[in-house]
């Protein structure tokens, strides 16, 4: 089917610096990834480090920061990984969810979902756990 590319606007938390970027949409990636050079130019710096698993199964450490991410006029603050070396600019599932976006693999584009899908877990009602007897 090919890659889906999303055109996003990334803004520093203080709103002073921003850039429009093309990023690969990866529904297998949890978090959005900004290349280190782009993040530095925007003044987006990691406030912690976490281990992440890459697509090839390697476990590496990446810095985690926060930035405004915007698509189609809708924006939200998102955690972002600071990429290293050859890490691509990627839109991950957290950003897709917080912006209410779906992926159309045929048209290779993003679209606004009519509703965010939340499923009630078995035994959970109105946010409270319900005890079930085994009798």
Secondary structure, 3 states (H helix, E strand, C coil): CCCCEEEEEEECCCCCCEEEEEEEECCCCCCEEEEHHHHHHCCCCCCEEEEEECCCCCEEEEEEEEEEEEECCEEEEEEEEEECCCCCCEECHHHHHHHCEEEECCCCEEEECCCCCCCCCCCEECCEECCCCCC
